[in-house]
Amino acid sequence: AQQPGTPLSDQEYRQFFRSLRTAHRASTACLLRALYGCQNPLVRRLDEYENHGVIPEGPICSEMPGTPFFPDFCTFSFSRCARKRYFIKV
């Protein structure tokens, strides 16, 4: 079992994003985030699932080229959506 708040492994990410494989599905998830924000229960469940049950607090590091640090997971997720880099991990 993974530590709560840690990112998913590569295999877990493949499973997590299986239903969002197409850009259309991933962009729909991003639209929900943009419309309802990070506090929306559905968006929070996705974020929690992506991070083993706990949404990371505080600054996070990412694999996103050019912007390796974000103040929080919500900002990272919005940036990932805005850049259409849906499958970049923290």
C-alpha positions in Angstrom: 0.0 0.0 0.0 1.2 3.5 -0.9 1.6 6.3 1.7 -1.4 8.6 1.7 -0.7 11.8 -0.2 2.0 10.3 -2.5 1.5 10.3 -6.2 0.4 7.2 -8.1 3.0 4.8 -9.6 3.3 4.7 -13.4 1.1 1.6 -13.5 -1.5 3.3 -11.2 -1.5 6.4 -13.5 -2.2 4.2 -16.5 -5.2 2.7 -14.6 -6.3 6.1 -13.3 -6.3 7.7 -16.7 -7.7 4.7 -18.6 -11.1 6.3 -18.6 -9.6 9.7 -19.6 -7.3 8.3 -22.4 -8.7 10.4 -25.1 -8.1 14.1 -25.1 -11.9 14.7 -25.2 -12.4 12.8 -21.9 -9.5 14.5 -20.2 -10.6 17.9 -21.4 -14.1 17.2 -20.0 -12.5 16.5 -16.6 -10.6 19.8 -16.9 -13.9 21.6 -17.8 -15.5 20.3 -14.6 -12.4 21.6 -12.7 -12.7 25.0 -14.4 -16.5 25.3 -13.9 -16.7 24.1 -10.3 -13.2 24.5 -8.9 -11.1 22.2 -6.8 -13.6 22.1 -3.9 -16.2 20.3 -6.0 -16.8 16.8 -4.5 -16.3 15.0 -7.8 -13.1 16.9 -8.6 -11.9 16.3 -5.0 -12.5 12.6 -5.4 -10.5 12.5 -8.6 -7.7 14.4 -7.0 -7.7 12.2 -3.9 -7.7 9.1 -6.1 -4.8 10.4 -8.1 -2.8 10.9 -4.8 -3.7 7.7 -2.8 -6.5 9.3 -0.9 -5.0 12.6 0.2 -4.7 15.7 -1.8 -1.2 17.1 -1.2 -1.0 20.4 0.6 1.5 23.1 0.2 4.1 23.4 -2.5 4.5 20.5 -4.9 7.1 19.5 -7.5 6.0 18.3 -10.9 7.4 16.7 -14.1 6.0 19.7 -16.0 8.8 21.2 -18.1 9.4 24.9 -17.4 7.3 25.0 -14.3 8.6 22.4 -11.8 7.0 23.9 -8.7 3.4 24.9 -7.8 2.0 26.4 -4.6 -0.6 23.6 -4.3 -2.2 20.6 -6.2 -5.1 22.7 -7.4 -2.8 25.2 -9.1 -0.8 22.3 -10.7 -4.0 20.7 -11.9 -5.3 23.9 -13.5 -1.9 24.4 -15.2 -1.9 20.9 -16.5 -5.4 21.5 -17.9 -4.5 24.9 -19.4 -1.4 23.4 -21.2 -3.4 20.3 -22.3 -0.7 18.2 -20.7 -3.2 16.0 -19.0 -1.0 13.1 -18.0 1.9 15.0 -16.3 2.5 13.8 -12.8 3.6 15.5 -9.6 
